[in-house]
Amino acid sequence: QVQLVESGGGLVQAGGSLRLSCAASRSIGSINVMGWYRQAPGKQRELVAVIGSRGITTYADSVKGRFTISRDNPKNTVYLQMNNLKPEDTAVYYCKGSWIGLRGDYWGQGTQVTVSS
């Protein structure tokens, strides 16, 4: 089993920045993919950004140019740097990971991000 623990959420004004962290209980050196998803009230969970085993990244169109996903292998942590935040970025942000050799996906408990206008 793998545990993922998110942190870094909070309340910020529009135009501000936050950095989310996702700490994994297993080495992320052998990840298949790790990513950030978000779910706003009344909406489906959506992909925000993912990073693959070779460092290739993918972003939702709505966050391109504002958000950056990165990882620190020695710390087994994946980050999401969020700049120029907008009220529509308000949501619970979840970390998800899958590992080579492990079956299934693993999710964190989520961290709330609230952007005020």
JOHUUR-V733390 format. One record per backbone hydrogen bond with DSSP energy under -0.5 kcal/mol. NH is the residue of the N-H (numbers start at 1). CO is the residue of the C=O. Records with the same first field share a line. If there is no record, write none. Layout:
NH: CO + CO
This chain:
5: 23
6: 4
7: 21
10: 112
12: 114
14: 116
15: 85
16: 13
18: 82
20: 80
21: 7
22: 78
23: 5
24: 76
25: 3
30: 27
31: 28
32: 98
33: 98
34: 51
35: 96
36: 49
37: 94
38: 46
39: 92
43: 40
46: 38
48: 36
49: 36
50: 58
51: 34
52: 56
53: 32
55: 52
58: 50
60: 48
63: 60
64: 60
66: 63
67: 63
68: 81
70: 79
72: 77
73: 71
75: 72
76: 72 + 73
77: 72
78: 22
79: 70
80: 20
81: 68
82: 18 + 80
83: 66 + 81
84: 15
85: 16
89: 86
90: 87
91: 113
92: 39
93: 91 + 111
94: 37
96: 35
97: 106
98: 33
100: 30
102: 99
106: 97
108: 95
109: 4
111: 93
113: 91
114: 10
116: 12 + 114
